[in-house]
């Protein structure tokens, strides 16, 4: 199943697929399921949905209602399993039973329960680096005081609302905790439909079986986001997609937008897209139009919410859209599978699906008033982290286009690089940038030698463990603009063996051939030399997306020492033999400078 086709989230069909599911061949994921509900109906759905997304999941299914027991016991099966993701699923049915039976002050119920949940997270964090996916509680629909219960402050509904707020507030302070907002799912279909009291009494089911696939898909979405699988770019058609009418025929004053858009349909959709851009999703245009005419709407129409500066790549011509999407992909240097294409035309949608099947092409309703609803239901934009750089992502790509124009003025690459006046800031991991570090680690696929995924909590652990790790970053800016933090290196220290091991080396593709990788390797060997490490070890673990760095170590003069059955290659450089590479980058170094 593709993530953008929710019509296949049918419980009966997924159960049948689960029975036929064979051994997986994709990347492995170890997931633990802790719940105060029965999970035997959920587990097969998770297996199928992960497999549909190319992930071979191994699931540890804890016993019924053993969340605290498993998390607090250091010898439990949970920790012996060693999960990468721990899902905690807790039911309103169990919660309201506790609420009604408890004799304590009802006004303190939410605080006490939130504290108990946070204690579980803390216990897990001591013994595991897994990402924790914590559910919210579905709001109850029964009322013992009618509408008056909303003002008493001690009703079940008030307590659950407060509890959900507290859970989310605590999660914001725990980088390794992500929220599974099951109350949102229940509200979408109606809580009266989502919950099934009879099935709870008979089988302790979390919800009606009809809606269990949505719960499973939500868990899959969050887990994949934590592993770096996320949408990076939305590509937009223009006519009848972000405004009504055809600009080439109707002209600037004739399209449906602004005052003519009486219901605010297209402005509402543009506002949604603008919010995606502010969160770091790149916006691009792919339209069959005259470019000057299409750009004029962004430049001059008073009803436009989106402006030219919001669009990272603007392609308007009469070529087929599949070819233009390839140009956008090449310009942004991202994978098709991280792109979403939005077009009102069924013909164009089907053409792109046929010619570029990796791109996510959701069906759009005929009524543009329903665009935002349809995209929200698909949950295409799940993310596991945000950083301060996200809002300026479109500007970063525009700066890059200026650099490309400038590069054509020089006869040699060295002359061009020298003209950029590039400055790099080298810095050991620090708390202020851990969110961005984790984001890069989770999302970078192409220039990534090992593709090891670490959570923000794990990055924090390595930052603090100075005896075993030297993790550092490089941030870059030049005369055209600021790239921000674009290079992450994690070194494992083995002084007793005289060995420095490169655990992680990744970089944003936006700074390829700028000398950043050479600067980073120079820094690594400088650190090895200063620390009296005799050699530096590296590893290349191949994936479907990182073959561009297959020869990375060879290019720096490393000697290959082994190849694993899975194709991973191992490399070694004697510290004394390394010849520093020439770079046209001036350096600034922070704490822990090498």
N, C-alpha and C positions, 0 to 999 in steps of 0.2 A: 504493500500500500504506500502511495506517496502521501507525504504529509499534508498536501493541499486538497486531498479528496476525502472529506469526512463522511461521504455517503457509504463508505465501506466499514464504518464503525458499527457493525451489526453484531450483537453478542453471539447469536447462533452461528453465523458464518465464521466468525473468528475462532470459536471453539472447534469447529470442523477443521479449520486450517491448522490449529494447534495440534490436533491428532495426527496430521500428516507431516508435521514439521520435522525435518531431519537435522543432522549436525550442521552447525553454522560454519562458514568459512571467512567471515568478516572479522574486524577487530573485536577483541574480547572485552567484556565488561562484567565485573563482579558486583552484583546488587543485592543488598540485604533488605528484607521486608519485615518491619516491626509494626504490629498493629494490635489494637484492642477489639478488632473485628475478625471475622473469618476471612482468610485470604486465598483459599483454594480455588475460588472462581476467578480471582484477579491474576494469579500467576501465569496461567496459560495465555491470557490476553497480552500480558507484558512480553512473553516470549515471541509471540507472533508479531507484535508491533515493533519490537526492537529489530527482529529479523527483517521486517519490511523496510527498515531504515539502514540495513546493511550491518547491523551489530549483533554479534553472537553473545547473548547475555547468559550468565550463570547466576541463579537466584538462590539465596539463602532465605528460607521461609521459617521465621521464628514461630514458636508456639503461640497459641491464642492468648492474648492479653498478657504478654511478657515483655512489654516495652521497658519497664524499669528493671526487671530481673536481668534481662540480656545486657542492658547498657551499664548497669552498676557492677556486674560480676566480671572481674578481669579475666576469668577462665571460661567465660561463656562461649557458646558456639559462634556467636557474632564475631568475636575478635579472632577466634581460630580460623574463621572463613576469610578474613582480611578483605572486606568489601571496599570498592572505590566509591560507591554511592550507598547511603543508608536512607531508606524511605520510612518515615514514621507516619502512619495513617491512624487517626483517632476519630471516633464517631460521636456525633451529637447524642445518639441514643444512650451510650454509656455515660456521657457527661451529664445529661439531664437527670439520669438516675442518681448520680452522685449529688447533684444540686438539690433534688427534692429530699434526699435522705439526710443530708447534712444539717447539723444544728447550729453551725457557726454563722456569724453575721453574713448575710447574703451579699452585703456590699463589698466584702473582702474576698468573695469567692473567686472572681476573675484574677485578682492579683496573686492569690495563693496558687491557683492552677497554673498560671503563667510562670511563676517561680519554679514549680515542680517540673514543667517542661524544659525550662532553661537549665535546670540541674541535670536533666538527662543529656542535653547537648554537651554540657561541660564534662560530664563523665565520659562521654564518647570521645571528646576532644583530647582527653588525657591519654587515651589508648589507641586512637585511630586518626588518620589524616583524611578519612573519607568525607565527601560532600554529604551533608545532611539535608534531606528534603522533608520538611515538616508541613503537615496539612493544617489548614485552618479548620474551623468547625462550621458545619452547615447551620445557619440560623434556624431556630425552631419556629414552627408556624402556629403552635397552640398558644393561647392566651388565657390566663386565669382572671385577668381584670379588664379584658377588652382593651380599648384604646387608652384607658387610664393607666395601664401598666407601663406606658411609655414615659410617664412622669414620676413614677414611684422610686426609680433608681435601684430597685432590688428585684426586678422581675427576671425570669430566665432569659428572655430576649435581650434585655439590657446587659446582663452578665456575659452572655455569649458574644455580643458585639464588643464589649470592653475587652474580653479575653482575646478575640481576634486582633484587636488593635495592639494589645500588649505583646502578643506573639510576634507580630510584624515589627514592633519597636525593638524588641530584644534581638530579632534576627538581623536588624540593621547594624547591630553591634557585634555580630558574630559573622565574620567573612565566609565561614565555611557552611553557613546555613542558608538554604534557599526555601522559598515558600511555595507550597502547592495549594493554590487558592481554590479548594473544592467548593467553597460557598459561592464563588463566581459561577462555577459550572451548574450548581443547583439553582441559582437565581435565573440562569439563562433558560432552563427548561421549566422552571417552576418548582419550588421546594416541595410542594404537595405531590408532585409527580416523582421527583428525584428520590425522596425518602419512601421506604416501604416498611411500615411497622410490622406487618405480618411476617415478612421475610426476615426481619431482625429477630423476632421472637423464635422463628423456626430454625434459622441458620446463622444468625448473627452477621448478616450481610450488611456491608457498608451502605448500600443503596439498592434501588431497584436494579435488577440485572440488566435491564435495557440501557441503563446509563453507566454501567461499569466500564465499557470501552472508552468512554470519555475520560473517566478517572485514570485509566491505564495510559491513554494517549497523553494526558497532561504530565504524568510521571515520565514518560518517554521524552516529551519535549524538553522538560527541565533537565533531565539527565544528559541529553545530547547537547544542550546549551552549555552545561558545565564541562563538557568535553571539547567545546570549541565549535560545535556544529550550529551555525547561526546564519541568518540572512544578513548580508552586508550591503546589498544594493537593491533599490526598487527602480525599475525602468518603466517610464510612463509614455503612453501614447498621449496625444493632445486633444484632437477634435473629438467631441462627445465623450471624453474621458475626464479631463480636468476642467473643461468648459463645455457648454452646449453649443452645437452648431459646428460649421466648418469655416475656419478663419479665411481660407482662400476664396470662398464663395460669399460669405456673409460679411466679411470685413470686421474691423476693430469694433465698430459700434453695433454690429448685428449679432455677435455671439451672445449666448446666454451666460451672463456673468454680472456680478454687481447688482445694479438696480433691476436689470432684466431677469436676474436669478431671484425671483420673488421669495422662494422658499429657502434660499441660501444653500441649495443642494451642493453646488460645485464649490462654493467657498468653504462649506463644511468639510468636504473631502480634501480640499487643499490644506485646510488647517490641520487635519489629521496627518497628511503627508509632511507638513512643516514640522510637526511634533516628532515624527520619525527622524527627520533630518537632525533635529536638536539632540536626539538620543544617539546619533552617530551612524544612522542608516544613510548611505549615499543615495542621492536622487540623480537619475539620468533621464534624458529624453530620447525617445526613438519614434520618430513621426514621419509619415509621408506628407511632406509639406515643403514649401519654399522656406529655406532657413531664415532669411531676412524677415519674411512675413510672420513666421512663427515666433521669432524672437521679439518682434514688436509688441506682441501681447504682454510678454513679461516686462518689457521696458515701459509701456505707456498706459496699459489698461488699469484704471483706478480700482477695479474690482478684484484684481489678482492678489491673492495672499502669497503665493510663491513668486519669487523674483529670480532674475538671472543668477544672482550670487548663490542661490540655493541649489542650483543645478551643477553638478560636477562635470558631466559630459553632455553636450547638447548636439544631437545628430538629427537633422531634418533634411531629407532628400527623398528621391523616388526609388531608391534601391530597395530590395526586399529586406524585411525587418530581421530575418535570421542573420543576414550578412552584417547588418548594422549592429546587431547584438554582439556579434563576434568582435567588432571594432571596439565596442564599449568594454567588453571583457578584456581585450588586449590593452586598452588605455588604462584601465583601473588595475590590471594585473591581479584579478581575482578569479575564482572558479565559477563556472556556470551554475554549479549547485548551490551557490550562495547568492544567486540573483532571482528576483521576482519580476515577472513581466505583467503589466496591467494594461489591457486594451479592451475597449468596448466591442470590438469586432470579433465575432466567432470565427470568421475566416482567418484573421491574423493570429488569433490564439491557437487554432488548430495547426496552422502552418508552422508556427514556432515549436509547438509540441512535437511535430513530426521531424523537423530539421535540427532542433537543438533540444533533445529530450531531457537533458540534465536541468534545464531551467524550470523553475516553479512557475506554472502558468495557471492561476486559479480562474475558475469560472466567475464572471461578474454578472450580477443581476441586470435585467434589462432596465430597471429603474435606478438611476444613479443615486437616488436618495438612500438606497440600501447598500451602497459600496462599502461604507465604513463598517456597517453591521456584518457584512459577509466576510470582510478581511479579519475583523475581530474574532469571529467564530472560528476561523481557521487557525488562529494563534500562530501566525507565521513569524512573529518577531520576538519570540522568547529569547531572553538573554540571561546570562549568569553574572554579569558585571557591567559597570559603567565607569567612565573616567571623565575628567575635566576636558580632555581633548576631543571627546565625541562631537560636541556641538560645532567644532570648526573643521570637520572632515572635508566638506565640500571645498572650503578655501584651500586646504592642503593640496587637493588635486588640481585646482586652478593654478596654484603656484608652480606645480610640476609642469603644467603646460607652458608656462612662461620660460621655465628652464630649458624645455625642449626647443623652443624657438631660439633661445640664446645660444644653444649648443651648435647650431648650424653656422654661427659666425666664426668658428675657430677651426684651424687646420688640424689640430691634434687634440686628443682627449686630455692630455696633461694641461694644455693651455686653457681648455674649458674649465677643468676642475680648479685650477689655480684662480681663475677669474671669479669663481663663486664665493670666495672668501668664507669657506665653511669653518665653523667652530663646533667642536664636540665637547660635551660635558660628561666625564666618566664618574660614576658614583656607585658605591656599594648600595645594595638595597636599603631603602629607607621607608618608614611608615607612610609618608605622604604620597608615595607613588606605588605602593603595593597593589592597589586596585588596577592601575594601568599595567603593571608587570603581569599580574594574573590574567588580565584580559589578553595580552599578547601571547602568553603561554597557551591559553585556551583556544585562541583563534588562528594562530600562525600555522600554516600547513606547508607552504612551498619552500621558503628558505628556513628550514627547520631540520637540523641534523638527526634528532632522535624522536621528535614529536612526543616527548613525555609531557603529560598534562599535570600541572600542579595547581592546587587551589590557593586562594589568597592566604589561608591559614598555614599551608605548607610553605609558602614563600616567606611568611613571617618567621616560621620556625628556622628556616635556613639563614635568614637575616640575623637571627639572634645567636645561632650556633657558630661562633667564630672559630671553634676548634676543628670543625669538620667541613665548613663550607666557606667559599668566598664567592658570593653571588653579586654581580654588578650589572649596571645598565649603561648605555650610551644614549644621550640625547643630542640632537643635531639641529643647527640652524645655519642658514646662509643668507646672502643679501636679498634673496627673493622671499624668504619667510622661514617659519619655524616648523620643522618636521616633528618636534616633540621627542618623546622617548620611543626609540625604534629598534634598539638592540638589547637583548637579554642574554647573559652568559652566567651559567652556574658551574662553579668549579668545586670538585670534591677534593679535600685535602687529605693526603695520606703521607705525612712527614716521616713516619717510621719506615716506610717503604721507599721514600725518596720519589714519590709519584704524585703528580698533579693530574687529575682526571677531569676532562670536559664532559660534564653530565648533560648540559643543555647549551646549545648555541643556536639562536634564532634571530631573525631580523625581518623587519618590514621590507617588502619588495620595492617600496617607494624610494629606497636609497641604494638600489643596486648600482654597482660600478661607480660608486662615489668614493670608495676607499674606506668605508666604515668597517667592513669585515677585515681588511688589512690592519686597520688601527686596533681593532679588538684582538686580533691574533698577536700583534706586537705587544699589547698589554698583558695578554696571558703569559707569553714567554718572558716578559720582563718580571712578572710576578714570580714565575718559576725560578728565574735566575736569582732574584732577591731572596727568595725563601729557601734557596739551596735544594730545590727539587731537581733531581737528575734528569727526569724525562716528563713529557706530557703525553697522556693517552687520550685518544678520541675514538668515537664510534659513530658510524653512519647506519641508521636503521631505516631501510627503504619503506616507503608507502606509495600509494597510487599518486600522490601529489608532490613529493619532494625530490624527484629525480634530478631536478636542476642543481642540487648540491651533492650529487653522487661522487664527484671528483674533488670536492672541497678540500679534503686533507691532502690529497695528492698535489694539488696546486700550490700548497704551502710547503711541500717537501717532506711531508710525513711518510713513513714507511708502513706499508700494510703488513700486519702480523697474522691475521686470521680472518676467515669468513665462516659465519655460522650457517647451519642448514637452512635457516630462514632467509639468508641473503644479507644479513648484517655484516658490515666490514669493520675491523678493528685496526687502529692506526697508532703509530708511536713516533715521537720526535725527541731526540736527545737535546736537552736544553742548550748545550754548548754548540750544537750544530746549526741552530736556527739563524737565518739571515733576515733581519728586520726588513719589512716591505716599505717602500716609499709611499707616502701619503701627502695630500695637499689639504691637510686639516690641522688647524691650531687647536690646542687642547686646554680644557679647564677640568680640574679634578677635584672631587669633593671628598667626603669622609672615606677613609680606607683607600685612598688613591694608591695606585700601584707604581 
